Amino acid sequence: MKHQPPPPPLPLSQPPSLGGATGGVVASAISSLNGNNNNNSSATNGLEAGKCRPTLYPKPKTPSFDKDRDYIGFATLPEQVHRKSVKRGFEFTLMVVGESGLGKSTLINSLFLGDLYKNRQMPNVEERIEKTTKVEKKTMDIEERGVRLRLTVVDTPGFGDAVNCEDSWRVCTQYIDEQFRQYFTDESGLNRRNIQDNRVHCCLYFVPPWGHSLRQMDLDLIRRLHRKVNIVLVIGKADCLNKQEVRKLKERILQDLEDNHIQLYQFPECDSDEDEDFKQQDRELKASIPFAVVGSNTILEVAGKKVRGRQYPWGVVNVEDPEHSDFIKLRTFLISTHMQDLKDTTQDVHYENFRAQCISQISQHALRERGKLKRDSISSTNGFDAAISETDRLLLQKDEEIRRMQDMLTQMQEKLKQTHLMEMKKNDSVIDV
């Protein structure tokens, strides 16, 4: 059997050919379909199969882009922080300052849908004559949709109730400073894992609606607190005033604050990527300061709907109606939108100012102590030098006395020697005679 040479190599653009028998079968099948019954050799069949191979073996497609290959995983960091924060819970401390009868307790109960003042007793007239401002803390745990909040309300009963109210502000400032100092001490200690944050994050100061503007007592307190805590002014029992009176009272209060260079809590500016609804809400909240609010713990039925309001002979004041009160705006600001910013401002601004003052005082005290120790060391060194010089002086005196005594002994020995020689000469002269 004669050996047949291998078929010539195909161009690089064509895939490799099949074997002779397989190529002949495929070529015969294709030729029969095309009506071609010619008998070709095995090489020719291979070439024919090569021509038809693109139809039998199409070019493989490029694999599709796999998104999982380019996924790192740090996009889940907000979810991790959220889970950890929800598990740990949140803390918020609210101070309420204002004289009695302005609806402070009612407003707090309305904001957080609770009853913090069940066993409250009102003081009589005799007790109010020498009434002093006190501090009362009430804590309640609230849970909403799996989120736990530990709310601490710091009340100041007796503020503005006494005849002499000059020092009513002192108790509030002392309490705020004590909480800052306690947090600074805990933060500077060895165990900082379970630090309890009792710092005051917001102070609601109630202004009476029957005045023309802020009183001197109000200005004294706000002036001493505006650099220590976030102050939010609230006009209590605003249903005593109509819309025009509320607007004029707000304008006068803001003017008094500007004249006395008092700065309240500053709303943060909205980011450029916020939606228009949020920006509009932020503008409305800024325009509502100070908030004119009405509180109520009574549920009334008006036009078939149950509302929280106050019943009067002429009608019902709906607490949650923006036309009647700024209660919804205050609750939105305090709880829904700016609670975390109030805590951040307390940490980054007010506490940092207090911490800087403490560190400065500690540094100054350390410098004074160092200077005192240096002065004491210098004085002790000078005393030691003086003692050394006195000792040297005494030693020199003793040495001088010893030298004088030695000289005297020498002189006496010389005199005795001369006397002895003279006596010897005298005796010799007597013998000679």
Secondary structure, DSSP 8 states (H G I E B T S, - for coil): -----------TTS-----HHHHHHHHHHHHHHHT------HHHHHHHHHHHHHHHS---------GGGG--SGGGHHHHHHHHHHHH-EEEEEEEE--TTSSHHHHHHHHHTS-S-TT-----HHHHHT-----EEEEEEEEETTEEEEEEEEE-TTTTTSS--TTHHHHHHHHHHHHHHHHHHHHTSS--TT-------EEEEEE-TTSSS--HHHHHHHHHHTTTS-EEEEESSGGGS-HHHHHHHHHHHHHHHHHTT----------TTS-HHHHHHHHHHHHT-SEE------EEEETTEEEEEEEETTEEEETT-TTT-SHHHHHIIIIIISHHHHHHHIIIIIHHHHHHHHHHHHHHHHHHHHHHHHHHHHHHHHHHHHHHHHHHHHHHHHHHHHHHHHHHHHHHHHHHHHHHHHHHHHHHHHHH-
